[in-house]
Amino acid sequence: MPDSTQNQSDILILAEKLIQALDTDNELSDKEEAALTRLEFVVESKLFLQDSRETPDEFFLERFQDRLVEFEQEHPSLAGLVRRISNSLSNMGV
């Protein structure tokens, strides 16, 4: 079983090869696009987990803010209503 240092080195080498291959190719086949989509998901998942372990408080705040922005974009009228209710309650001291 390879050690952690060798695994990290392999990842860096493979990432560089992938970057070079993507720089030279103009169009992706459907299979290549699907493979890159899967790779994107795996990479984001790894970074997501690593970030959550390193700075859990900041991580949760960022995720909450991202979700809030998504909600506001998907439901602008409902988000406006919630904002107005929240402001009214705040003005009443609640």
C-alpha positions as CSV (number, residue, x, y, z in Angstrom):
1,M,0.0,0.0,0.0
2,P,1.5,3.4,-1.0
3,D,2.3,5.8,1.7
4,S,0.6,9.2,2.0
5,T,3.5,11.1,0.4
6,Q,3.6,8.8,-2.6
7,N,-0.2,9.2,-3.0
8,Q,0.0,13.0,-2.8
9,S,2.8,12.9,-5.4
10,D,0.8,10.7,-7.7
11,I,-2.2,13.0,-7.4
12,L,0.0,16.0,-8.4
13,I,1.4,14.2,-11.4
14,L,-2.0,13.0,-12.6
15,A,-3.5,16.5,-12.1
16,E,-0.7,18.1,-14.1
17,K,-1.2,15.5,-16.9
18,L,-5.0,16.1,-16.9
19,I,-4.4,19.9,-17.1
20,Q,-2.1,19.4,-20.0
21,A,-4.5,17.1,-21.8
22,L,-7.4,19.5,-21.3
23,D,-5.3,22.4,-22.6
24,T,-4.6,20.7,-25.9
25,D,-8.0,19.2,-26.6
26,N,-10.7,21.5,-27.9
27,E,-13.8,19.4,-27.6
28,L,-14.7,16.7,-25.2
29,S,-16.6,13.5,-26.1
30,D,-19.7,12.5,-24.1
31,K,-17.6,9.9,-22.2
32,E,-14.9,12.4,-21.3
33,E,-17.5,15.0,-20.2
34,A,-19.1,12.4,-18.0
35,A,-15.8,11.3,-16.5
36,L,-14.9,15.0,-15.8
37,T,-18.2,15.5,-14.1
38,R,-17.6,12.5,-11.8
39,L,-14.1,13.8,-11.1
40,E,-15.5,17.2,-10.3
41,F,-17.9,15.7,-7.8
42,V,-15.1,13.6,-6.1
43,V,-12.7,16.6,-5.9
44,E,-15.4,18.9,-4.5
45,S,-16.4,16.3,-2.0
46,K,-12.8,15.8,-0.8
47,L,-12.3,19.6,-0.5
48,F,-15.6,20.0,1.2
49,L,-14.7,17.4,3.9
50,Q,-11.2,18.8,4.3
51,D,-12.5,22.3,4.7
52,S,-15.1,21.2,7.2
53,R,-12.5,19.5,9.4
54,E,-10.0,22.4,9.3
55,T,-12.4,25.3,10.0
56,P,-15.9,23.9,11.0
57,D,-17.3,27.2,12.2
58,E,-16.4,29.1,9.1
59,F,-17.4,26.2,6.9
60,F,-20.9,26.0,8.3
61,L,-21.3,29.8,8.0
62,E,-20.2,29.7,4.4
63,R,-22.5,26.8,3.6
64,F,-25.4,28.6,5.3
65,Q,-24.7,31.8,3.3
66,D,-24.5,29.8,0.1
67,R,-27.8,28.1,0.8
68,L,-29.4,31.5,1.7
69,V,-28.3,33.0,-1.7
70,E,-29.6,29.9,-3.5
71,F,-33.0,30.2,-1.7
72,E,-33.2,33.9,-2.5
73,Q,-32.5,33.2,-6.2
74,E,-35.0,30.3,-6.4
75,H,-37.8,32.0,-4.4
76,P,-37.3,35.8,-4.6
77,S,-40.8,36.7,-3.5
78,L,-40.8,34.3,-0.6
79,A,-37.3,35.5,0.4
80,G,-38.6,39.1,0.4
81,L,-41.5,38.2,2.6
82,V,-39.3,36.4,5.1
83,R,-36.9,39.4,5.1
84,R,-39.8,41.8,5.8
85,I,-41.2,39.6,8.6
86,S,-37.7,39.3,10.1
87,N,-37.2,43.1,10.0
88,S,-40.6,43.8,11.5
89,L,-39.9,41.4,14.4
90,S,-36.5,42.9,14.9
91,N,-38.0,46.4,15.0
92,M,-40.5,45.2,17.7
93,G,-37.6,43.9,19.8
94,V,-38.3,40.2,19.2
